[in-house]
Structures are given as C-alpha cells and as structure tokens.
Amino acid sequence: MTLLIWLNSLMPADVSSVQSEFIVGIINDLFDWLGMSIDQSLLSTIVRKLAHFIEFTVLGYLYFNISFNRNNKNNFVLAISLGIIVAIIDECIQLFVDGRAFMLTDIGIDSFGVITGSLIGLLIYSLVKKKNINID
C-alpha cells in the first residue's frame, strides 16, 4: 500500500487529473440522474481529498495489523507514526513531480486517515478478542 501511495504521487498532475476526473464524471452523472447539481471544482476537490483519506485509512489499518501480529500493543503508536511518516514522504515526493505540490492540508488528511484506519483495526481486534473470551 505504501508503494501504491508513493507511485500515485509520482504521476504528473495531468495524469492524476485524468484519474480524478473519471471519478468526478461518474459522481456528476449520478447527481444529474438524481436531478441535482454540484459545482465541478468543489466535487473535484472532494474526490481528491477523499482519495487521500481512503488510501491512508487502508494504510493505517494495514500498519495496525502488522504491529498487532507481533503481539506488542505498544506498537499501535508505531503504526500511526509510520503512517504519518509515509504521508510526509508522500508530499515531499510531489515536490519533484510536474504540476504537483507539497500541501500541509494533505498531510493532515492523510494522518487523520492513518489514525482512522488504526482505530478501525483496534475496534475489530477488540471485538474479536472479546468474542473469543466469551466463547472460551
């Protein structure tokens, strides 16, 4: 997942925009079908930021699972820390790609995604552990 995130950041802005606009087009068609409209610029921003959040939520969940497979509950903080480091590196990569930019807001969104994914992992872990205790 880390590699996928970084590979996405290596795409020039025009290539990245084509991907985003594909999703924007689908959502816009849905809005049209529902008889609604939305500002295209706003929708594009929402799609891009939501993509950041989802990518990093998955990353946080995966990092959480790696840390808990080592049976060390203190690694929860490590999982979040690693995810935030990936977010910072991700934005730094974009400094060297045509049309891309380093954005602190994206680091914030990415970090929130990592924390959310880690918390989802913790919730699932807690529910499974509780269920196993009740069965025994």
WOTARA-V839000 format. One record per residue. N is the residue number from 1. RES is the residue in one letter. PSI is psi in degrees with one decimal (none if undefined). BURIAL is b if it has 9 or more other C-alpha atoms within 8 Angstrom, else e. Layout:
BEGIN
n: (N | N)
res: (RES | RES)
psi: (PSI | PSI)
burial: (BURIAL | BURIAL)
END
This chain:
BEGIN
n: (1 | 2 | 3 | 4 | 5 | 6 | 7 | 8 | 9 | 10 | 11 | 12 | 13 | 14 | 15 | 16 | 17 | 18 | 19 | 20 | 21 | 22 | 23 | 24 | 25 | 26 | 27 | 28 | 29 | 30 | 31 | 32 | 33 | 34 | 35 | 36 | 37 | 38 | 39 | 40 | 41 | 42 | 43 | 44 | 45 | 46 | 47 | 48 | 49 | 50 | 51 | 52 | 53 | 54 | 55 | 56 | 57 | 58 | 59 | 60 | 61 | 62 | 63 | 64 | 65 | 66 | 67 | 68 | 69 | 70 | 71 | 72 | 73 | 74 | 75 | 76 | 77 | 78 | 79 | 80 | 81 | 82 | 83 | 84 | 85 | 86 | 87 | 88 | 89 | 90 | 91 | 92 | 93 | 94 | 95 | 96 | 97 | 98 | 99 | 100 | 101 | 102 | 103 | 104 | 105 | 106 | 107 | 108 | 109 | 110 | 111 | 112 | 113 | 114 | 115 | 116 | 117 | 118 | 119 | 120 | 121 | 122 | 123 | 124 | 125 | 126 | 127 | 128 | 129 | 130 | 131 | 132 | 133 | 134 | 135 | 136)
res: (M | T | L | L | I | W | L | N | S | L | M | P | A | D | V | S | S | V | Q | S | E | F | I | V | G | I | I | N | D | L | F | D | W | L | G | M | S | I | D | Q | S | L | L | S | T | I | V | R | K | L | A | H | F | I | E | F | T | V | L | G | Y | L | Y | F | N | I | S | F | N | R | N | N | K | N | N | F | V | L | A | I | S | L | G | I | I | V | A | I | I | D | E | C | I | Q | L | F | V | D | G | R | A | F | M | L | T | D | I | G | I | D | S | F | G | V | I | T | G | S | L | I | G | L | L | I | Y | S | L | V | K | K | K | N | I | N | I | D)
psi: (-39.5 | -45.0 | -42.3 | -44.5 | -47.4 | -34.7 | -38.5 | -36.7 | -22.5 | -9.1 | 133.2 | 158.1 | -38.9 | -36.3 | -44.5 | -39.2 | -38.5 | -43.4 | -47.8 | -43.1 | -27.6 | -47.3 | -42.2 | -41.7 | -42.8 | -45.7 | -41.1 | -40.9 | -38.4 | -44.9 | -43.4 | -43.6 | -35.5 | -2.5 | 25.9 | 164.8 | 158.0 | 144.9 | 125.7 | -36.9 | -43.6 | -45.2 | -41.4 | -43.1 | -44.5 | -44.7 | -45.0 | -44.7 | -37.0 | -36.0 | -42.9 | -50.4 | -46.3 | -45.5 | -45.8 | -22.0 | -44.4 | -44.6 | -45.8 | -41.5 | -45.3 | -44.4 | -38.2 | -46.8 | -38.2 | -44.2 | -37.1 | -22.3 | -17.1 | 6.1 | 35.4 | 101.6 | -22.5 | -14.5 | -5.3 | -45.8 | -37.7 | -42.4 | -45.6 | -43.0 | -44.5 | -40.4 | -40.3 | -37.0 | -41.6 | -40.8 | -42.8 | -45.2 | -39.8 | -46.5 | -35.4 | -38.0 | -40.8 | -16.0 | -24.5 | 9.9 | 134.0 | 126.6 | -2.3 | 162.8 | 153.3 | 125.7 | 120.9 | -33.8 | -37.3 | -37.4 | -40.4 | -46.3 | -44.7 | -43.8 | -41.3 | -37.9 | -44.2 | -46.0 | -43.3 | -46.6 | -40.2 | -39.4 | -36.8 | -44.0 | -43.4 | -41.5 | -47.4 | -45.2 | -45.2 | -41.2 | -41.6 | -44.4 | -43.0 | -41.7 | -41.7 | -37.0 | -40.5 | -31.0 | -39.1 | none)
burial: (e | e | e | e | b | b | e | e | b | b | b | b | b | e | e | b | e | e | e | b | b | e | b | b | e | e | e | b | e | e | b | b | e | e | e | e | e | e | e | e | e | e | b | b | e | e | b | b | b | e | e | b | b | b | b | b | b | b | b | b | b | b | b | b | b | e | b | b | e | e | e | e | e | e | b | b | e | b | b | b | e | b | b | b | e | b | b | b | e | b | b | b | b | b | b | e | b | e | e | b | e | e | e | e | e | b | b | e | b | b | b | b | b | b | b | b | b | b | b | b | b | b | e | e | e | e | e | e | e | e | e | e | e | e | e | e)
END
